[in-house]
Amino acid sequence: MKVIPGPASPELGARIAERMGVESHPAVHRLFPDGESYIRITAPLKEETAVIVQTTFPDPDKSLLQLFLMVDAAKDAGAKEVACVVPYLAYARQDKRFLEGEALSLKTISKLLGASGVDRLIVVDVHEPEALEGFCDEAGVQVTNLSAMPDLAEYLKMNGFDGAFSLSPDEGAIGLAESAGAVLGGEVSFFTKERDRHTGEIEMVVKDIAVRGRRAVVFDDIVSSGGTTARAVKGLKKLEAVRVAAVCTHGLFMGGAREKILDAGADVLVATDTVQTPTSLVSVSRLIADHLKKV
Ligand code: R5P
């Protein structure tokens, strides 16, 4: 198995290779003056399994195109199987057509992954695993969604949140709070979120849950603008939770998202390294390496 970190995931790719006890072979990458990407795979791949590690942030379009180039180059170099670890998969939130005529981006991306030669796709806490499975199935790509929630909850447990209340900011993410809650050992609940499909504005219904005088954690898959998590934190503070942690797998933290969440009253902010930022306090490298060793 040859681990090939792409230009968007040099650190995580190297960590995964190290945990697997194999050499890391970063793809050579340059930008042409017009902004096009030059990619070269130097690992010997004949009859090998190539594991390409490429997240899709901060530049989703470019990272995806680089991924397609790496996959095709790996196949041309004789790899018998190409597995792509895309820890944060961009375009995954548009998993349905909410308004007529919209591009169904998750379907398009799945088709392109299949067409470029991906045999296996490994993602972490993708927004809607069943939707991805369906589209990947049609595209002939075998997909695995790993969850960082137990590791994130373990980190919180070690850092003062043992027995805390686990909350998801909308009902759709309750599974994340439940798996974290199983580690933390406290109760689990959710608030309700409505998004206006035209303006993108969200509204949160804070239901009365018994967090008064307790510690509580908001778990979500992604923090982008921070609006969702900030509203949930505010809700918990209004219900008089004493200490609140805001936790996500993919910390995109656009604009002033961090400040927004901290101003809302969060005491702690934690994310993983699917997207490398100063808030990446938990690594998904062990999770991914263990999975790769198994398959
Ligand atoms: C959407 O349902 C996701 O699970 C996240 O809640 C959402 O993407 C977060 O976005 P933002 O930080 O912009 O509110």
Residues whose N, C-alpha, C, O or C-beta is under 5 A from the ligand:
A	BS01	R5P	D220 D221 I222 V223 S224 S225 G226 G227 T228 T229
